[in-house]
């Protein structure tokens, strides 16, 4: 799945302005210009669209964990992934939103996407593991859609408007 799509989904899900997205990036010690952020959240066919690089998405996901859970000073600084995969996005969102495997299954089932516990466990494994399974675009799309519905229903979305 394209990083831009994930960024737009999270922006909608948490009801954030572009400024809030930049603040989340800054939590992970990464700074971009307002123009870059605006270009990253545009759709592909819009003028000024720029693809969001993996490194920016890596910093954003790390910043999102800090934004949602707070910074843990007792832990060493996290390694920011330079190559982002759907599996990494799923893992980071699981941490940021404090989701258990059963939560992820419920979210997917709410979108009529049935997924077994062993399949999910395989996606959480290291890529070198013999039972590793790649997370597909469709699964990540359904997960993001279901998570957005869950957060908006519970009122857990952050204050702010999605416009920017």
Phi and psi in radians as a Rosetta constraint file:
Dihedral C 1 N 2 CA 2 C 2 CIRCULARHARMONIC -1.249 0.35
Dihedral N 2 CA 2 C 2 N 3 CIRCULARHARMONIC 2.450 0.35
Dihedral C 2 N 3 CA 3 C 3 CIRCULARHARMONIC -0.979 0.35
Dihedral N 3 CA 3 C 3 N 4 CIRCULARHARMONIC -0.651 0.35
Dihedral C 3 N 4 CA 4 C 4 CIRCULARHARMONIC -1.069 0.35
Dihedral N 4 CA 4 C 4 N 5 CIRCULARHARMONIC -0.695 0.35
Dihedral C 4 N 5 CA 5 C 5 CIRCULARHARMONIC -1.131 0.35
Dihedral N 5 CA 5 C 5 N 6 CIRCULARHARMONIC -0.719 0.35
Dihedral C 5 N 6 CA 6 C 6 CIRCULARHARMONIC -1.134 0.35
Dihedral N 6 CA 6 C 6 N 7 CIRCULARHARMONIC -0.776 0.35
Dihedral C 6 N 7 CA 7 C 7 CIRCULARHARMONIC -1.059 0.35
Dihedral N 7 CA 7 C 7 N 8 CIRCULARHARMONIC -0.780 0.35
Dihedral C 7 N 8 CA 8 C 8 CIRCULARHARMONIC -1.115 0.35
Dihedral N 8 CA 8 C 8 N 9 CIRCULARHARMONIC -0.713 0.35
Dihedral C 8 N 9 CA 9 C 9 CIRCULARHARMONIC -1.082 0.35
Dihedral N 9 CA 9 C 9 N 10 CIRCULARHARMONIC -0.783 0.35
Dihedral C 9 N 10 CA 10 C 10 CIRCULARHARMONIC -1.173 0.35
Dihedral N 10 CA 10 C 10 N 11 CIRCULARHARMONIC -0.643 0.35
Dihedral C 10 N 11 CA 11 C 11 CIRCULARHARMONIC -1.065 0.35
Dihedral N 11 CA 11 C 11 N 12 CIRCULARHARMONIC -0.787 0.35
Dihedral C 11 N 12 CA 12 C 12 CIRCULARHARMONIC -1.176 0.35
Dihedral N 12 CA 12 C 12 N 13 CIRCULARHARMONIC -0.824 0.35
Dihedral C 12 N 13 CA 13 C 13 CIRCULARHARMONIC -0.999 0.35
Dihedral N 13 CA 13 C 13 N 14 CIRCULARHARMONIC -0.735 0.35
Dihedral C 13 N 14 CA 14 C 14 CIRCULARHARMONIC -1.692 0.35
Dihedral N 14 CA 14 C 14 N 15 CIRCULARHARMONIC -0.014 0.35
Dihedral C 14 N 15 CA 15 C 15 CIRCULARHARMONIC 1.000 0.35
Dihedral N 15 CA 15 C 15 N 16 CIRCULARHARMONIC 1.001 0.35
Dihedral C 15 N 16 CA 16 C 16 CIRCULARHARMONIC -1.959 0.35
Dihedral N 16 CA 16 C 16 N 17 CIRCULARHARMONIC 2.584 0.35
Dihedral C 16 N 17 CA 17 C 17 CIRCULARHARMONIC -1.375 0.35
Dihedral N 17 CA 17 C 17 N 18 CIRCULARHARMONIC 2.891 0.35
Dihedral C 17 N 18 CA 18 C 18 CIRCULARHARMONIC -1.050 0.35
Dihedral N 18 CA 18 C 18 N 19 CIRCULARHARMONIC -0.626 0.35
Dihedral C 18 N 19 CA 19 C 19 CIRCULARHARMONIC -1.041 0.35
Dihedral N 19 CA 19 C 19 N 20 CIRCULARHARMONIC -0.681 0.35
Dihedral C 19 N 20 CA 20 C 20 CIRCULARHARMONIC -1.143 0.35
Dihedral N 20 CA 20 C 20 N 21 CIRCULARHARMONIC -0.674 0.35
Dihedral C 20 N 21 CA 21 C 21 CIRCULARHARMONIC -1.087 0.35
Dihedral N 21 CA 21 C 21 N 22 CIRCULARHARMONIC -0.702 0.35
Dihedral C 21 N 22 CA 22 C 22 CIRCULARHARMONIC -1.183 0.35
Dihedral N 22 CA 22 C 22 N 23 CIRCULARHARMONIC -0.608 0.35
Dihedral C 22 N 23 CA 23 C 23 CIRCULARHARMONIC -1.126 0.35
Dihedral N 23 CA 23 C 23 N 24 CIRCULARHARMONIC -0.715 0.35
Dihedral C 23 N 24 CA 24 C 24 CIRCULARHARMONIC -1.104 0.35
Dihedral N 24 CA 24 C 24 N 25 CIRCULARHARMONIC -0.735 0.35
Dihedral C 24 N 25 CA 25 C 25 CIRCULARHARMONIC -1.066 0.35
Dihedral N 25 CA 25 C 25 N 26 CIRCULARHARMONIC -0.716 0.35
Dihedral C 25 N 26 CA 26 C 26 CIRCULARHARMONIC -1.121 0.35
Dihedral N 26 CA 26 C 26 N 27 CIRCULARHARMONIC -0.522 0.35
Dihedral C 26 N 27 CA 27 C 27 CIRCULARHARMONIC -1.048 0.35
Dihedral N 27 CA 27 C 27 N 28 CIRCULARHARMONIC -0.471 0.35
Dihedral C 27 N 28 CA 28 C 28 CIRCULARHARMONIC -1.744 0.35
Dihedral N 28 CA 28 C 28 N 29 CIRCULARHARMONIC 0.317 0.35
Dihedral C 28 N 29 CA 29 C 29 CIRCULARHARMONIC 1.095 0.35
Dihedral N 29 CA 29 C 29 N 30 CIRCULARHARMONIC 0.719 0.35
Dihedral C 29 N 30 CA 30 C 30 CIRCULARHARMONIC -2.286 0.35
Dihedral N 30 CA 30 C 30 N 31 CIRCULARHARMONIC 2.351 0.35
Dihedral C 30 N 31 CA 31 C 31 CIRCULARHARMONIC -2.223 0.35
Dihedral N 31 CA 31 C 31 N 32 CIRCULARHARMONIC 2.316 0.35
Dihedral C 31 N 32 CA 32 C 32 CIRCULARHARMONIC -2.244 0.35
Dihedral N 32 CA 32 C 32 N 33 CIRCULARHARMONIC 2.922 0.35
Dihedral C 32 N 33 CA 33 C 33 CIRCULARHARMONIC -1.418 0.35
Dihedral N 33 CA 33 C 33 N 34 CIRCULARHARMONIC 2.736 0.35
Dihedral C 33 N 34 CA 34 C 34 CIRCULARHARMONIC -1.013 0.35
Dihedral N 34 CA 34 C 34 N 35 CIRCULARHARMONIC -0.575 0.35
Dihedral C 34 N 35 CA 35 C 35 CIRCULARHARMONIC -1.167 0.35
Dihedral N 35 CA 35 C 35 N 36 CIRCULARHARMONIC -0.696 0.35
Dihedral C 35 N 36 CA 36 C 36 CIRCULARHARMONIC -1.121 0.35
Dihedral N 36 CA 36 C 36 N 37 CIRCULARHARMONIC -0.792 0.35
Dihedral C 36 N 37 CA 37 C 37 CIRCULARHARMONIC -1.074 0.35
Dihedral N 37 CA 37 C 37 N 38 CIRCULARHARMONIC -0.755 0.35
Dihedral C 37 N 38 CA 38 C 38 CIRCULARHARMONIC -1.059 0.35
Dihedral N 38 CA 38 C 38 N 39 CIRCULARHARMONIC -0.668 0.35
Dihedral C 38 N 39 CA 39 C 39 CIRCULARHARMONIC -1.219 0.35
Dihedral N 39 CA 39 C 39 N 40 CIRCULARHARMONIC -0.585 0.35
Dihedral C 39 N 40 CA 40 C 40 CIRCULARHARMONIC -1.231 0.35
Dihedral N 40 CA 40 C 40 N 41 CIRCULARHARMONIC -0.520 0.35
Dihedral C 40 N 41 CA 41 C 41 CIRCULARHARMONIC -1.630 0.35
Dihedral N 41 CA 41 C 41 N 42 CIRCULARHARMONIC -0.008 0.35
Dihedral C 41 N 42 CA 42 C 42 CIRCULARHARMONIC -1.350 0.35
Dihedral N 42 CA 42 C 42 N 43 CIRCULARHARMONIC 2.751 0.35
Dihedral C 42 N 43 CA 43 C 43 CIRCULARHARMONIC -1.412 0.35
Dihedral N 43 CA 43 C 43 N 44 CIRCULARHARMONIC 2.772 0.35
Dihedral C 43 N 44 CA 44 C 44 CIRCULARHARMONIC -0.948 0.35
Dihedral N 44 CA 44 C 44 N 45 CIRCULARHARMONIC -0.620 0.35
Dihedral C 44 N 45 CA 45 C 45 CIRCULARHARMONIC -1.542 0.35
Dihedral N 45 CA 45 C 45 N 46 CIRCULARHARMONIC 0.022 0.35
Dihedral C 45 N 46 CA 46 C 46 CIRCULARHARMONIC -1.544 0.35
Dihedral N 46 CA 46 C 46 N 47 CIRCULARHARMONIC 2.571 0.35
Dihedral C 46 N 47 CA 47 C 47 CIRCULARHARMONIC -1.158 0.35
Dihedral N 47 CA 47 C 47 N 48 CIRCULARHARMONIC 2.356 0.35
Dihedral C 47 N 48 CA 48 C 48 CIRCULARHARMONIC 1.616 0.35
Dihedral N 48 CA 48 C 48 N 49 CIRCULARHARMONIC 0.001 0.35
Dihedral C 48 N 49 CA 49 C 49 CIRCULARHARMONIC -1.068 0.35
Dihedral N 49 CA 49 C 49 N 50 CIRCULARHARMONIC 2.404 0.35
Dihedral C 49 N 50 CA 50 C 50 CIRCULARHARMONIC -2.295 0.35
Dihedral N 50 CA 50 C 50 N 51 CIRCULARHARMONIC 2.399 0.35
Dihedral C 50 N 51 CA 51 C 51 CIRCULARHARMONIC -1.194 0.35
Dihedral N 51 CA 51 C 51 N 52 CIRCULARHARMONIC 2.410 0.35
Dihedral C 51 N 52 CA 52 C 52 CIRCULARHARMONIC -1.398 0.35
Dihedral N 52 CA 52 C 52 N 53 CIRCULARHARMONIC 2.088 0.35
Dihedral C 52 N 53 CA 53 C 53 CIRCULARHARMONIC -1.159 0.35
Dihedral N 53 CA 53 C 53 N 54 CIRCULARHARMONIC 2.664 0.35
Dihedral C 53 N 54 CA 54 C 54 CIRCULARHARMONIC -0.979 0.35
Dihedral N 54 CA 54 C 54 N 55 CIRCULARHARMONIC -0.706 0.35
Dihedral C 54 N 55 CA 55 C 55 CIRCULARHARMONIC -1.117 0.35
Dihedral N 55 CA 55 C 55 N 56 CIRCULARHARMONIC -0.661 0.35
Dihedral C 55 N 56 CA 56 C 56 CIRCULARHARMONIC -1.161 0.35
Dihedral N 56 CA 56 C 56 N 57 CIRCULARHARMONIC -0.739 0.35
Dihedral C 56 N 57 CA 57 C 57 CIRCULARHARMONIC -1.112 0.35
Dihedral N 57 CA 57 C 57 N 58 CIRCULARHARMONIC -0.678 0.35
Dihedral C 57 N 58 CA 58 C 58 CIRCULARHARMONIC -1.051 0.35
Dihedral N 58 CA 58 C 58 N 59 CIRCULARHARMONIC -0.804 0.35
Dihedral C 58 N 59 CA 59 C 59 CIRCULARHARMONIC -1.139 0.35
Dihedral N 59 CA 59 C 59 N 60 CIRCULARHARMONIC -0.689 0.35
Dihedral C 59 N 60 CA 60 C 60 CIRCULARHARMONIC -1.100 0.35
Dihedral N 60 CA 60 C 60 N 61 CIRCULARHARMONIC -0.795 0.35
Dihedral C 60 N 61 CA 61 C 61 CIRCULARHARMONIC -1.107 0.35
Dihedral N 61 CA 61 C 61 N 62 CIRCULARHARMONIC -0.680 0.35
Dihedral C 61 N 62 CA 62 C 62 CIRCULARHARMONIC -1.141 0.35
Dihedral N 62 CA 62 C 62 N 63 CIRCULARHARMONIC -0.752 0.35
Dihedral C 62 N 63 CA 63 C 63 CIRCULARHARMONIC -1.096 0.35
Dihedral N 63 CA 63 C 63 N 64 CIRCULARHARMONIC -0.611 0.35
Dihedral C 63 N 64 CA 64 C 64 CIRCULARHARMONIC -1.130 0.35
Dihedral N 64 CA 64 C 64 N 65 CIRCULARHARMONIC -0.671 0.35
Dihedral C 64 N 65 CA 65 C 65 CIRCULARHARMONIC -1.085 0.35
Dihedral N 65 CA 65 C 65 N 66 CIRCULARHARMONIC -0.777 0.35
Dihedral C 65 N 66 CA 66 C 66 CIRCULARHARMONIC -1.134 0.35
Dihedral N 66 CA 66 C 66 N 67 CIRCULARHARMONIC -0.736 0.35
Dihedral C 66 N 67 CA 67 C 67 CIRCULARHARMONIC -1.065 0.35
Dihedral N 67 CA 67 C 67 N 68 CIRCULARHARMONIC -0.757 0.35
Dihedral C 67 N 68 CA 68 C 68 CIRCULARHARMONIC -1.459 0.35
Dihedral N 68 CA 68 C 68 N 69 CIRCULARHARMONIC -0.568 0.35
Dihedral C 68 N 69 CA 69 C 69 CIRCULARHARMONIC -2.037 0.35
Dihedral N 69 CA 69 C 69 N 70 CIRCULARHARMONIC -0.257 0.35
Dihedral C 69 N 70 CA 70 C 70 CIRCULARHARMONIC 1.604 0.35
Dihedral N 70 CA 70 C 70 N 71 CIRCULARHARMONIC 2.815 0.35
Dihedral C 70 N 71 CA 71 C 71 CIRCULARHARMONIC -1.535 0.35
Dihedral N 71 CA 71 C 71 N 72 CIRCULARHARMONIC 2.302 0.35
Dihedral C 71 N 72 CA 72 C 72 CIRCULARHARMONIC -1.719 0.35
Dihedral N 72 CA 72 C 72 N 73 CIRCULARHARMONIC 1.750 0.35
Dihedral C 72 N 73 CA 73 C 73 CIRCULARHARMONIC -1.174 0.35
Dihedral N 73 CA 73 C 73 N 74 CIRCULARHARMONIC -0.363 0.35
Dihedral C 73 N 74 CA 74 C 74 CIRCULARHARMONIC -1.329 0.35
Dihedral N 74 CA 74 C 74 N 75 CIRCULARHARMONIC -0.249 0.35
Dihedral C 74 N 75 CA 75 C 75 CIRCULARHARMONIC -1.750 0.35
Dihedral N 75 CA 75 C 75 N 76 CIRCULARHARMONIC 2.587 0.35
Dihedral C 75 N 76 CA 76 C 76 CIRCULARHARMONIC -1.170 0.35
Dihedral N 76 CA 76 C 76 N 77 CIRCULARHARMONIC 2.763 0.35
Dihedral C 76 N 77 CA 77 C 77 CIRCULARHARMONIC -1.000 0.35
Dihedral N 77 CA 77 C 77 N 78 CIRCULARHARMONIC 2.375 0.35
Dihedral C 77 N 78 CA 78 C 78 CIRCULARHARMONIC -1.238 0.35
Dihedral N 78 CA 78 C 78 N 79 CIRCULARHARMONIC 2.563 0.35
Dihedral C 78 N 79 CA 79 C 79 CIRCULARHARMONIC -1.407 0.35
Dihedral N 79 CA 79 C 79 N 80 CIRCULARHARMONIC 2.224 0.35
Dihedral C 79 N 80 CA 80 C 80 CIRCULARHARMONIC -1.549 0.35
Dihedral N 80 CA 80 C 80 N 81 CIRCULARHARMONIC 2.190 0.35
Dihedral C 80 N 81 CA 81 C 81 CIRCULARHARMONIC -1.230 0.35
Dihedral N 81 CA 81 C 81 N 82 CIRCULARHARMONIC 2.397 0.35
Dihedral C 81 N 82 CA 82 C 82 CIRCULARHARMONIC -1.609 0.35
Dihedral N 82 CA 82 C 82 N 83 CIRCULARHARMONIC -0.340 0.35
Dihedral C 82 N 83 CA 83 C 83 CIRCULARHARMONIC -2.152 0.35
Dihedral N 83 CA 83 C 83 N 84 CIRCULARHARMONIC 2.019 0.35
Dihedral C 83 N 84 CA 84 C 84 CIRCULARHARMONIC -1.730 0.35
Dihedral N 84 CA 84 C 84 N 85 CIRCULARHARMONIC 2.304 0.35
Dihedral C 84 N 85 CA 85 C 85 CIRCULARHARMONIC -2.075 0.35
Dihedral N 85 CA 85 C 85 N 86 CIRCULARHARMONIC 2.937 0.35
Dihedral C 85 N 86 CA 86 C 86 CIRCULARHARMONIC -1.044 0.35
Dihedral N 86 CA 86 C 86 N 87 CIRCULARHARMONIC -0.613 0.35
Dihedral C 86 N 87 CA 87 C 87 CIRCULARHARMONIC -1.094 0.35
Dihedral N 87 CA 87 C 87 N 88 CIRCULARHARMONIC -0.754 0.35
Dihedral C 87 N 88 CA 88 C 88 CIRCULARHARMONIC -1.128 0.35
Dihedral N 88 CA 88 C 88 N 89 CIRCULARHARMONIC -0.737 0.35
Dihedral C 88 N 89 CA 89 C 89 CIRCULARHARMONIC -1.055 0.35
Dihedral N 89 CA 89 C 89 N 90 CIRCULARHARMONIC -0.811 0.35
Dihedral C 89 N 90 CA 90 C 90 CIRCULARHARMONIC -1.058 0.35
Dihedral N 90 CA 90 C 90 N 91 CIRCULARHARMONIC -0.787 0.35
Dihedral C 90 N 91 CA 91 C 91 CIRCULARHARMONIC -1.090 0.35
Dihedral N 91 CA 91 C 91 N 92 CIRCULARHARMONIC -0.801 0.35
Dihedral C 91 N 92 CA 92 C 92 CIRCULARHARMONIC -1.151 0.35
Dihedral N 92 CA 92 C 92 N 93 CIRCULARHARMONIC -0.678 0.35
Dihedral C 92 N 93 CA 93 C 93 CIRCULARHARMONIC -1.196 0.35
Dihedral N 93 CA 93 C 93 N 94 CIRCULARHARMONIC -0.610 0.35
Dihedral C 93 N 94 CA 94 C 94 CIRCULARHARMONIC -1.056 0.35
Dihedral N 94 CA 94 C 94 N 95 CIRCULARHARMONIC -0.761 0.35
Dihedral C 94 N 95 CA 95 C 95 CIRCULARHARMONIC -1.202 0.35
Dihedral N 95 CA 95 C 95 N 96 CIRCULARHARMONIC -0.844 0.35
Dihedral C 95 N 96 CA 96 C 96 CIRCULARHARMONIC -1.023 0.35
Dihedral N 96 CA 96 C 96 N 97 CIRCULARHARMONIC -0.737 0.35
Dihedral C 96 N 97 CA 97 C 97 CIRCULARHARMONIC -1.701 0.35
Dihedral N 97 CA 97 C 97 N 98 CIRCULARHARMONIC 0.153 0.35
Dihedral C 97 N 98 CA 98 C 98 CIRCULARHARMONIC 0.908 0.35
Dihedral N 98 CA 98 C 98 N 99 CIRCULARHARMONIC 0.913 0.35
Dihedral C 98 N 99 CA 99 C 99 CIRCULARHARMONIC -1.694 0.35
Dihedral N 99 CA 99 C 99 N 100 CIRCULARHARMONIC 2.453 0.35
Dihedral C 99 N 100 CA 100 C 100 CIRCULARHARMONIC -1.632 0.35
Dihedral N 100 CA 100 C 100 N 101 CIRCULARHARMONIC 2.923 0.35
Dihedral C 100 N 101 CA 101 C 101 CIRCULARHARMONIC -0.998 0.35
Dihedral N 101 CA 101 C 101 N 102 CIRCULARHARMONIC -0.673 0.35
Dihedral C 101 N 102 CA 102 C 102 CIRCULARHARMONIC -1.137 0.35
Dihedral N 102 CA 102 C 102 N 103 CIRCULARHARMONIC -0.601 0.35
Dihedral C 102 N 103 CA 103 C 103 CIRCULARHARMONIC -1.114 0.35
Dihedral N 103 CA 103 C 103 N 104 CIRCULARHARMONIC -0.766 0.35
Dihedral C 103 N 104 CA 104 C 104 CIRCULARHARMONIC -1.105 0.35
Dihedral N 104 CA 104 C 104 N 105 CIRCULARHARMONIC -0.733 0.35
Dihedral C 104 N 105 CA 105 C 105 CIRCULARHARMONIC -1.091 0.35
Dihedral N 105 CA 105 C 105 N 106 CIRCULARHARMONIC -0.749 0.35
Dihedral C 105 N 106 CA 106 C 106 CIRCULARHARMONIC -1.092 0.35
Dihedral N 106 CA 106 C 106 N 107 CIRCULARHARMONIC -0.720 0.35
Dihedral C 106 N 107 CA 107 C 107 CIRCULARHARMONIC -1.072 0.35
Dihedral N 107 CA 107 C 107 N 108 CIRCULARHARMONIC -0.795 0.35
Dihedral C 107 N 108 CA 108 C 108 CIRCULARHARMONIC -1.169 0.35
Dihedral N 108 CA 108 C 108 N 109 CIRCULARHARMONIC -0.697 0.35
Dihedral C 108 N 109 CA 109 C 109 CIRCULARHARMONIC -1.140 0.35
Dihedral N 109 CA 109 C 109 N 110 CIRCULARHARMONIC -0.560 0.35
Dihedral C 109 N 110 CA 110 C 110 CIRCULARHARMONIC -1.130 0.35
Dihedral N 110 CA 110 C 110 N 111 CIRCULARHARMONIC -0.336 0.35
Dihedral C 110 N 111 CA 111 C 111 CIRCULARHARMONIC -1.809 0.35
Dihedral N 111 CA 111 C 111 N 112 CIRCULARHARMONIC 0.297 0.35
Dihedral C 111 N 112 CA 112 C 112 CIRCULARHARMONIC 0.993 0.35
Dihedral N 112 CA 112 C 112 N 113 CIRCULARHARMONIC 0.665 0.35
Dihedral C 112 N 113 CA 113 C 113 CIRCULARHARMONIC -2.078 0.35
Dihedral N 113 CA 113 C 113 N 114 CIRCULARHARMONIC 1.755 0.35
Dihedral C 113 N 114 CA 114 C 114 CIRCULARHARMONIC -1.419 0.35
Dihedral N 114 CA 114 C 114 N 115 CIRCULARHARMONIC 2.338 0.35
Dihedral C 114 N 115 CA 115 C 115 CIRCULARHARMONIC -2.593 0.35
Dihedral N 115 CA 115 C 115 N 116 CIRCULARHARMONIC 2.264 0.35
Dihedral C 115 N 116 CA 116 C 116 CIRCULARHARMONIC -1.468 0.35
Dihedral N 116 CA 116 C 116 N 117 CIRCULARHARMONIC 2.792 0.35
Dihedral C 116 N 117 CA 117 C 117 CIRCULARHARMONIC -1.040 0.35
Dihedral N 117 CA 117 C 117 N 118 CIRCULARHARMONIC -0.788 0.35
Dihedral C 117 N 118 CA 118 C 118 CIRCULARHARMONIC -1.080 0.35
Dihedral N 118 CA 118 C 118 N 119 CIRCULARHARMONIC -0.640 0.35
Dihedral C 118 N 119 CA 119 C 119 CIRCULARHARMONIC -1.119 0.35
Dihedral N 119 CA 119 C 119 N 120 CIRCULARHARMONIC -0.733 0.35
Dihedral C 119 N 120 CA 120 C 120 CIRCULARHARMONIC -1.151 0.35
Dihedral N 120 CA 120 C 120 N 121 CIRCULARHARMONIC -0.770 0.35
Dihedral C 120 N 121 CA 121 C 121 CIRCULARHARMONIC -1.031 0.35
Dihedral N 121 CA 121 C 121 N 122 CIRCULARHARMONIC -0.682 0.35
Dihedral C 121 N 122 CA 122 C 122 CIRCULARHARMONIC -1.104 0.35
Dihedral N 122 CA 122 C 122 N 123 CIRCULARHARMONIC -0.551 0.35
Dihedral C 122 N 123 CA 123 C 123 CIRCULARHARMONIC -1.323 0.35
Dihedral N 123 CA 123 C 123 N 124 CIRCULARHARMONIC -0.390 0.35
Dihedral C 123 N 124 CA 124 C 124 CIRCULARHARMONIC -1.523 0.35
Dihedral N 124 CA 124 C 124 N 125 CIRCULARHARMONIC -0.084 0.35
Dihedral C 124 N 125 CA 125 C 125 CIRCULARHARMONIC -1.378 0.35
Dihedral N 125 CA 125 C 125 N 126 CIRCULARHARMONIC 2.882 0.35
Dihedral C 125 N 126 CA 126 C 126 CIRCULARHARMONIC -1.223 0.35
Dihedral N 126 CA 126 C 126 N 127 CIRCULARHARMONIC 2.558 0.35
Dihedral C 126 N 127 CA 127 C 127 CIRCULARHARMONIC -1.010 0.35
Dihedral N 127 CA 127 C 127 N 128 CIRCULARHARMONIC -0.450 0.35
Dihedral C 127 N 128 CA 128 C 128 CIRCULARHARMONIC -1.354 0.35
Dihedral N 128 CA 128 C 128 N 129 CIRCULARHARMONIC -0.279 0.35
Dihedral C 128 N 129 CA 129 C 129 CIRCULARHARMONIC -1.179 0.35
Dihedral N 129 CA 129 C 129 N 130 CIRCULARHARMONIC 2.500 0.35
Dihedral C 129 N 130 CA 130 C 130 CIRCULARHARMONIC -1.135 0.35
Dihedral N 130 CA 130 C 130 N 131 CIRCULARHARMONIC -0.443 0.35
Dihedral C 130 N 131 CA 131 C 131 CIRCULARHARMONIC -1.756 0.35
Dihedral N 131 CA 131 C 131 N 132 CIRCULARHARMONIC 0.245 0.35
Dihedral C 131 N 132 CA 132 C 132 CIRCULARHARMONIC -1.101 0.35
Dihedral N 132 CA 132 C 132 N 133 CIRCULARHARMONIC 2.494 0.35
Dihedral C 132 N 133 CA 133 C 133 CIRCULARHARMONIC -2.341 0.35
Dihedral N 133 CA 133 C 133 N 134 CIRCULARHARMONIC 2.336 0.35
Dihedral C 133 N 134 CA 134 C 134 CIRCULARHARMONIC -1.288 0.35
Dihedral N 134 CA 134 C 134 N 135 CIRCULARHARMONIC 2.454 0.35
Dihedral C 134 N 135 CA 135 C 135 CIRCULARHARMONIC -1.462 0.35
Dihedral N 135 CA 135 C 135 N 136 CIRCULARHARMONIC 2.164 0.35
Dihedral C 135 N 136 CA 136 C 136 CIRCULARHARMONIC -1.439 0.35
Dihedral N 136 CA 136 C 136 N 137 CIRCULARHARMONIC 2.836 0.35
Dihedral C 136 N 137 CA 137 C 137 CIRCULARHARMONIC -1.032 0.35
Dihedral N 137 CA 137 C 137 N 138 CIRCULARHARMONIC -0.723 0.35
Dihedral C 137 N 138 CA 138 C 138 CIRCULARHARMONIC -1.109 0.35
Dihedral N 138 CA 138 C 138 N 139 CIRCULARHARMONIC -0.770 0.35
Dihedral C 138 N 139 CA 139 C 139 CIRCULARHARMONIC -1.083 0.35
Dihedral N 139 CA 139 C 139 N 140 CIRCULARHARMONIC -0.800 0.35
Dihedral C 139 N 140 CA 140 C 140 CIRCULARHARMONIC -1.108 0.35
Dihedral N 140 CA 140 C 140 N 141 CIRCULARHARMONIC -0.673 0.35
Dihedral C 140 N 141 CA 141 C 141 CIRCULARHARMONIC -1.083 0.35
Dihedral N 141 CA 141 C 141 N 142 CIRCULARHARMONIC -0.830 0.35
Dihedral C 141 N 142 CA 142 C 142 CIRCULARHARMONIC -1.104 0.35
Dihedral N 142 CA 142 C 142 N 143 CIRCULARHARMONIC -0.687 0.35
Dihedral C 142 N 143 CA 143 C 143 CIRCULARHARMONIC -1.096 0.35
Dihedral N 143 CA 143 C 143 N 144 CIRCULARHARMONIC -0.827 0.35
Dihedral C 143 N 144 CA 144 C 144 CIRCULARHARMONIC -1.093 0.35
Dihedral N 144 CA 144 C 144 N 145 CIRCULARHARMONIC -0.722 0.35
Dihedral C 144 N 145 CA 145 C 145 CIRCULARHARMONIC -1.123 0.35
Dihedral N 145 CA 145 C 145 N 146 CIRCULARHARMONIC -0.779 0.35
Dihedral C 145 N 146 CA 146 C 146 CIRCULARHARMONIC -1.178 0.35
Dihedral N 146 CA 146 C 146 N 147 CIRCULARHARMONIC -0.676 0.35
Dihedral C 146 N 147 CA 147 C 147 CIRCULARHARMONIC -1.150 0.35
Dihedral N 147 CA 147 C 147 N 148 CIRCULARHARMONIC -0.702 0.35
Dihedral C 147 N 148 CA 148 C 148 CIRCULARHARMONIC -1.076 0.35
Dihedral N 148 CA 148 C 148 N 149 CIRCULARHARMONIC -0.791 0.35
Dihedral C 148 N 149 CA 149 C 149 CIRCULARHARMONIC -1.083 0.35
Dihedral N 149 CA 149 C 149 N 150 CIRCULARHARMONIC -0.726 0.35
Dihedral C 149 N 150 CA 150 C 150 CIRCULARHARMONIC -1.136 0.35
Dihedral N 150 CA 150 C 150 N 151 CIRCULARHARMONIC -0.798 0.35
Dihedral C 150 N 151 CA 151 C 151 CIRCULARHARMONIC -1.193 0.35
Dihedral N 151 CA 151 C 151 N 152 CIRCULARHARMONIC -0.719 0.35
Dihedral C 151 N 152 CA 152 C 152 CIRCULARHARMONIC -1.215 0.35
Dihedral N 152 CA 152 C 152 N 153 CIRCULARHARMONIC -0.598 0.35
Dihedral C 152 N 153 CA 153 C 153 CIRCULARHARMONIC -1.188 0.35
Dihedral N 153 CA 153 C 153 N 154 CIRCULARHARMONIC -0.705 0.35
Dihedral C 153 N 154 CA 154 C 154 CIRCULARHARMONIC -1.435 0.35
Dihedral N 154 CA 154 C 154 N 155 CIRCULARHARMONIC -0.171 0.35
Dihedral C 154 N 155 CA 155 C 155 CIRCULARHARMONIC 1.332 0.35
Dihedral N 155 CA 155 C 155 N 156 CIRCULARHARMONIC 0.359 0.35
Dihedral C 155 N 156 CA 156 C 156 CIRCULARHARMONIC -1.477 0.35
Dihedral N 156 CA 156 C 156 N 157 CIRCULARHARMONIC -0.026 0.35
Dihedral C 156 N 157 CA 157 C 157 CIRCULARHARMONIC -1.220 0.35
Dihedral N 157 CA 157 C 157 N 158 CIRCULARHARMONIC 2.599 0.35
Dihedral C 157 N 158 CA 158 C 158 CIRCULARHARMONIC -1.276 0.35
Dihedral N 158 CA 158 C 158 N 159 CIRCULARHARMONIC 2.698 0.35
Dihedral C 158 N 159 CA 159 C 159 CIRCULARHARMONIC -1.199 0.35
Dihedral N 159 CA 159 C 159 N 160 CIRCULARHARMONIC 2.721 0.35
Dihedral C 159 N 160 CA 160 C 160 CIRCULARHARMONIC 2.210 0.35
Dihedral N 160 CA 160 C 160 N 161 CIRCULARHARMONIC 2.814 0.35
Dihedral C 160 N 161 CA 161 C 161 CIRCULARHARMONIC -1.790 0.35
Dihedral N 161 CA 161 C 161 N 162 CIRCULARHARMONIC 2.644 0.35
Dihedral C 161 N 162 CA 162 C 162 CIRCULARHARMONIC -1.306 0.35
Dihedral N 162 CA 162 C 162 N 163 CIRCULARHARMONIC -0.322 0.35
Dihedral C 162 N 163 CA 163 C 163 CIRCULARHARMONIC -1.291 0.35
Dihedral N 163 CA 163 C 163 N 164 CIRCULARHARMONIC 2.784 0.35
